[in-house]
Amino acid sequence: MTMRFASGAERDAALETGMADGVAVSYYRLDEILASAASRK
């Protein structure tokens, strides 16, 4: 995933919100769901 920001300050502000951690958790959950679905086949 690529995100573009108008400035480094805007990027830094977005990162300070914890957004990166939330995305990581979402990908971890998606990985678990896909692994579970694959093991059911």
C-alpha positions as CSV (number, residue, x, y, z in Angstrom):
1,M,0.0,0.0,0.0
2,T,1.3,3.4,-0.9
3,M,0.0,6.7,0.6
4,R,1.1,10.1,-0.6
5,F,1.0,13.2,1.5
6,A,1.4,16.8,0.4
7,S,4.2,17.3,2.9
8,G,6.4,15.6,5.4
9,A,4.5,17.4,8.2
10,E,1.2,15.9,7.0
11,R,2.8,12.4,6.8
12,D,4.1,12.8,10.3
13,A,0.8,13.9,11.6
14,A,-0.9,10.9,10.1
15,L,1.6,8.5,11.6
16,E,1.1,10.1,15.0
17,T,-2.6,9.1,15.0
18,G,-1.6,5.4,15.3
19,M,-2.8,4.7,11.8
20,A,0.2,2.5,11.0
21,D,-0.6,0.3,14.0
22,G,-4.2,0.0,13.0
23,V,-3.3,-1.0,9.5
24,A,-0.9,-3.6,10.8
25,V,-3.6,-5.1,13.0
26,S,-6.0,-5.3,10.1
27,Y,-3.5,-7.1,7.9
28,Y,-2.7,-9.5,10.8
29,R,-6.5,-10.3,11.1
30,L,-6.8,-10.7,7.3
31,D,-3.9,-13.1,7.4
32,E,-5.6,-15.2,10.0
33,I,-8.9,-15.3,8.1
34,L,-7.2,-16.3,4.8
35,A,-5.1,-19.0,6.6
36,S,-8.3,-20.3,8.2
37,A,-10.2,-20.4,4.9
38,A,-7.2,-22.1,3.2
39,S,-7.1,-24.9,5.8
40,R,-10.8,-25.6,5.3
41,K,-10.3,-26.6,1.6
